[in-house]
Amino acid sequence: MIIEETAKAAGLFIDGKWQPGEGEIIKSVNPTTGELMAETPAASSRQVDDALAASLSAFDGGEWSRLSAKDRSELLFKLADLIDRDKDDLVELVVSEVGSPITLARNLQVGAPAMYFRWHAEAALRGPRDGLEQPLGLHHNPITTSSMLLREPVGVVAAITAYNYPINLISWKLGPAFASGCSAVLIPSPRGVLCTVALVRLIEEAGFPPGAVNLVFGPPAVTEQVVTADAVDMVSFTGSVPVGAKIMALAAQSIKKVVLELGGKSPNIVLPGADIEATVTPSVLRFSRNAGQGCGATTRTLVPRADYDSFVEQTAAAMEGLVVDDPHRDDTEIGPLITGEHRERVEGFVSRAVDAGGTLVTGGGRPSGLDGGFFYEPTLVASIGNEAEISQEELFAPVGVVLPYDDLDEAVSIANHTRFGLNANVWGPTAQALEFARKIRSGTVTVNGGGGMNPEAPWGGYRESGVGRECGEEGYREYFEVKHVQWPVEPPATR
């Protein structure tokens, strides 16, 4: 029922009102069945202009700009409560539109956004931990002056999200935007329109004033129009490196602030002395979760050469035991890829890896009995080097490679030899693993599997993994500008 209700109500949300789009049709397809769920008209250029104007008005003198930090905090808390109330419906939308297994959808796709909105509700009350007003003390050259730093909301934010975690990524962008007092134009992936519409309906129900967030979506021209608009002060984008590079170039035309969370080809390092058997299953799940459609997936596993054959054999057995099926089932571990086109792209990578001399240890095909959807078997490639295409390019699929190393210096070199630097994991004795983690050039490094999602922790990476950070205090600070105010302690003498 929630699918039909959301599909029927889907549209643009501009200045506090829903309206049908005037642009081309966006098709929402269930990746599990290949069936059409909804056809929703995209935004026209005129409607994008209306959304931009509403965001600017809300920030610059509108009702949203006049709310206190306490008011914004209460709205964020209410939004989190509404997410909890409608959790089952939101889970159903994520499973149907994205194909995430239902257990993952409950915990990470829907449970986590409520947690992140609550964290930002508390952040709205306290402001940045350095304070909205930070005294700098006296300065005596050439005259004695006092000064302070003021932190002010950056302005109108273009929040552009990917399909793989549609609600969670919105919480990472709208949470700090709302907490700081920014307004936003929200642009979801065309593959996540229904999930986004459902969340914006809850934002409306929570009572956020008109213009605080404006929802538009459509082809790349919609995103380009928003990113280049004079009304936009900051762009926050999650997605692929090529699109991120284009957004950075577009934003550079008017020197906008940009936060980019892009791709990864993250290493999973098994140190000498680690319990090989204990590392196998969690290593597999770390790169195959959500059918591998996660930028932090640790798809390159580095293993001591002496343990290589054993690790590959045990990993293949673990992968062959994974349940690939309808993501509505509680026992399903691997759901479909998002589209048939994406599956064909992944198949091309694996085929070229084998042609280049790699060994297809397991997987590499389409599972039987699931012909209607876009499923792909969990796949392991061995006997290939770190320079190979499949070891360097992000596939966004449940495909991993295993690479041998002879000593720790070589392991560090292999781990860091990548264009990316988003995530990593290290298995081994804790003290040794922590020391090794310091040598990895990556925005996040977990040791022995790490822990759960921590709203205090920033997320982002080195090199082509992006610019800036999301989440935690570092992510919150991205949504503020810093102003220095200075004055003489005593006025200059007058004649």
N, C-alpha and C positions, 0 to 999 in steps of 0.2 A: 504493500500500500504506500509506503513512504517513497518508493521510487516513482510511482505514478503521480503522487501529490507534488513532489519536487519538480518532476519534469513538466507538469502542467503550470506550476508557478514560476518556473525558471525565466529569468529575464535580467535586465540591468537594474541597478539600484543607484539612483542619482538624486542627490539633495533630499534624501529621506523618502523617496517614492520609487515604486517599482514601475518599470515600463518595458514593453517589448523592444528588442533591438530592430534596427532598420538595415542591418548589413547582411552579409552572407550567412548561410545556415551552418551552424556548428553541430556536428553529429556526435552524440554520446553513445558509444558502443560498449557492451558488456564484454570484456576480454575473455571471460570464462566460456561464453556461448557464441560470441560473435554477433549477437542480436542487437538491434538498434533499441536504445532506451529512450532517447529524446532527440528532438531537432529544435535547436534554439537559435534564433537570429542573433548575430553578433552586433556590436555597436557600430553605428555610422560615425563618420568624422564629426558631424554636428553633435552627436551624443557624447563623444569623447570630449569635445570642447565644453559641453554642459557639465560633465563630471569634473573637469579641471576647474571650471569657474566655481562650482559648488565647494570643492575642497579648499580653494583659496579663500572664498568668503567665510567658510567655517573657521579657518585658522586666523583670518585677519578681521576680527571684530564680530564674528558670528557668535551664536549661542555657545558653540563648542569652546571657543576661545575664552569665554567668560566663566567657565566652570572652574571650581577650585580643584586642587590636587585631591582633596577628600572626595569630591564629587566623581572625579575620574576613577579613583580607586573603587568606589562603591559600584560603579558601572562595570568595571572589570571583574569584581567579585561576583556580581549578578550574572555576567556572561558565563563565567566558569560554572556556576550553579546550574544554569540552563543547559550547558553541555552535558553535565552529569545527569540531568533529568532526561534528556533525549539521547542518552548514550546508545541505546539499542538501535534507534533509527539511524543515527550517524554511522554506527558500525555497519549496518546493512548497506548504506550508501557507499561506504568505502570498499566493502567487499565486492559489491556489484560493479562499481565504476572503475576501480583500480585493480581489483583482483587479489588484494592482500588476504592471506589466510585469516580467518575470523579471530583466532587467538591473538595474532599480531595486531589486528584492527582494534580489538578491545583495549589492549594495553598501551600500545605506542601510537596508533593512529588517532585515537579518540581520548584515551585516558591522559596521555601526556599533554595535549593542548590545554586541558582544564588546569593542570598543574602549572604550566607556563603562564597562563593568564593570571592565576592567583599570585605567582611570584611577581609579576609586573603590577598587580594591584597593590602589593606591599611596597614595591619600588616607587609607585606614584606618590605614596604618602611621604616617604623619606627623601625622595629625590636621589640624585647621584650621591654616592658615598663621600665624595669630596665636598658635597654641599652645593646648593644653588648659588650661594654667596660664599666665597672663600677669601678671607683677608690674606694679604701678602706681607703686611708689615711695612716698616719704614725703609725708604731708600734715600741715600744722602748725596748723590752725585747727579747734577751739579747743585741741586737744592734738596732740602728734606721734603720728601713726598710720602704719602700713604696711597695704597692701592688695593684693589680687590678684583677677583675674577667672578664674573656672572655667567652662569650656564643657562642658556635659553633654548627652547625647542627649535629644531632646525627649520621647520616649516612644513611644506606639503611634501609627502613621501609617495613615490611610486613604488608600490609593493608588488613584485612580480614573482609568482610562485610556480613550482614544478608539479607534475602530476603524481609523483611517487608517494609523497606524504602530504596530501593537499590541505588537510586541516591543521596538521602540526606546523607546517611551514608558515601558514597564516598567523598562527599564534606567535611564532618567532619574529614576525614583522609588525603585525598590528599591536601585539602586546607592548613593546617598547614605544611604538608610535603613540598609542593612546596614553600610556603612562607619562610620557614626557609632555604631552599636549599638542603633538603634531596631528594633522589631518592626513588622510591617505586616499590615493586612487589605487584600488586593488585590481590586479590583472592576473587571473589564474591561467594555468595551462588549459587549452581547449579540452584536454583529457580529464580535467578535474572540475568542470563547470558545476555539476550537480552538487558535489560535496561543498563547494564554495558557496553556492546559493543557499544551501541549508544553514551554513554557519552565519552568513550575513542576515538571514531571517532571524536568527537568535540575537545578533547584534541589534537589530531593529527592536525586537521584543524587550531586550534589556533596557532600552530607553536612551541609547546614544543619540545626541542631537543630529538633525539633518546636516549632511555634508561631512561629518566626522570620518566616514568612509564612503566611498563611491565605487561601485562595482561595474567594470566594463570588461569585455573580453572579445576575442576575435582573432583574425589573422595577424601576422607580424606588423602590418601597418598600424594596428591599434596600439601596440606596444611602442612602436617608433614615434607615434604622435604624442604619446604621454611622456616618453623619455626626453624628447626634444622641446617640450612645452616650457615657456618662460615661467609658468606658475609653479613648476616642480623644482624643489630645492635639493632633494636627495632621491637616489634610486637604490633600492635594495632588491637584488635579483638572485634567485636560486635556479640553476640549470646547467646547461652544457657550456664548455669552454668557447666554442665558436660563437654561440649566441651571446655569452658574457662579454666576449671581446667586441662584438658589434655594439652592444649596449654601452660599453665603456667609451667607444669611439663616438657614439651619438651624444652621450652625456658630456663628452669633452668639448663639444661645440659651444656649450654655454657654461663650462667649468662647474658642473654639478658634483656634489659629493656622491660617491658610489661605494656601495658595499656589495661584493660579489661572493657568493658561495657556489663554487663550480665543481669540477670533477675530481676524481681520485683514481689511483692505481696502487692501493695501499698494501704495505707489506705486513705479513704475519710471520714473525721470526721465532723459530723453535731453537732454543739455545742447547748446547751440549749439557747433558745432565738432566734435561727436562724429561718428565714422564711421557714418552711418546704416545702411548695408548690413551692417556688422559687428555692429550691435546687434540686428538683427531676429530671427535664429534663437534666440540665447540669451534674448532677451526673451520669445519665445513659450514656450520650454521652462520658463522660470521660473514661468509661471502655469498650464501645462498638465501638468506632471509629476504622476504619480499621479492622472491624470484631474482635476487641479485640486483634489484633496482634501488640501489642506495649508493650515494656518492662515497660513503665511508667504508664500503665493503672491502675487506682485506683479501683481495683476489690473488696476491702473489705470496705463496708460502715458501719460506726459506728454511731448509733443514740441513743439519750436518750430513756430509756425504755418507758417513758410516750408517746413518739411520734412514737414508733416502728410500731405499727399496722397501723397507718395512713400512715407512710412513705412507708411501704411495699405495701399497697394497691395502693397508688398513683404511685409508681414506676412501679408496674406491668402494670397499665393502660398506662403509658408513653411508656413502652417497647413494648406493644402490638400495639401501634400506629406507631412504626418505620417501614419505608419502606425497606423491604428486597427484593432485585431484582437485575437485571442486572446493574452492576456498571457503564455502559455507560449512564444510565439515570440520568438526573440532580436531580431528586427527590429521588434517592436511597440513603439511609443512611447506610445500612449494605450490604456489598458484601459477597463473598464466603471466606471460609478458603482456605489455600494455596493448600492442597492436601486431597485426600480421607483418607489417613492414619492418617493425623493429626485430621480430623473430628472424626474418630473412637476413637482416643486417648481421645478427649474431651468428647465424649459420655460416655466413661468409667468412667471418673472422676464424671460426673453428676449422672450416675447410682449408683456408689458406695456411693455418698453423700446421695442419697435417701435411699439406703439400710441401711445406718448408722443412719437414723432417720430424715434427713433433709426434708424440705417441698419444693417441686417443685412448686413455685408460678406461674410461667409462662415460656413458652418455653420448651426447652429440646428435641426438635425434629427437623426433616428436613422439611423445608417449602414445601408445595405442589406447583407443577407447575415449579419447578426449579430442576428437577431430574438430568439433565446433569452435573450440577456443584457440588461444595462441600460446599453448603450453610448449615448454622446451625442457628436456631432461637435464638434471644436474650433471655437469660435465667437468671432467678432469683431464688436463693435458700435461704430459710429462715429456722428458727428453728434449727440452727446448731451452734456449738461453734467455737471459734477461733482456737482450737486445731485440728479441723477436717482437713483431707487431702485437701479438696477443699478450705479451708481457708488459707492453708499454701503453697500449690504448685502453681506455675505459669502455667496457662492453655493456654494462648495465644489464647483467644476466647472471644466472647461477653457474658461472664458468670460472674455474680456478686453475692456476698453474703452480707446479711445485718445482723449486729451483734448489740445487745442492750448493753447499759452500764448504770450504776447507778449514777456515779459521774465522775468528770474530772480526778481524779487520776486513776480510772479504765480505762477510755478512753485512757490515755497515755500508760498505761500498755498493753492494747490490741493492740494499734497502733504499739508499739515497739516490740511486741512479734512476731517476724518473723526472718527468716534467712537473709532477704533482707533489703535494706534501700535506695531505689532509688528515690522514688517520694512520695508525699503526698499532700492532699488538706484539707483545713479547712474552714468550713462555719460558720459564726457568726459575731457578732459585731466586727469591725475591730481591736480595741485595744485588746480585749480579744482573738481574733483569732491569732493575732501576738504573744501574750504572749504564747499561746498554741503551736504555730509553733516552738518556741525555744526548746520545750521539745521533739520534734519528731526527732528521729535519722534517718535522710534521707538527701540525697544530694540535693534534691529540695523540697521545700514546697511552694505551692501556697495558697493564701488566697482569699476566695470568687471567685475562678475561675482564679485568676491571670490575665495574659495578653497574648500577642502573643509571637512567637518565638523571643528571644533576642540573637543576635549573640555575645553579650558581656558576656552572662551568661555561666558558665560551666555546664556540664552534666556528672553525674556519681554518684556513691553511696557508702554506707557503706556496711560492711560485704560481703555477697555473691553477692551483686550487682556489685562488680567489684573492680578494682584497678586503681587509677589515674583518670584523668578527660579529657573530650573532650569538644571542643568549648571554646570560650572566651579566655581571657588571660591565664587562668590556663591550658586550653587545648593546647594552642600554645606553652607554655613553656615546655611541655612534649617532644617537638621535638628538644630540645637543650641539649647539655652537658655544664657543667660549669668548666672552667679551672682557677685555681688560679696562678697568676704570681707574684713573690716577688723578690725584689732586695734591697741591702743596699743603703742608701742615700749617704754615703761616703765609698769608698773602704777601706778595712782594711790597716793599716800601713804596709809598707814593709821595710825590713832591707837592 
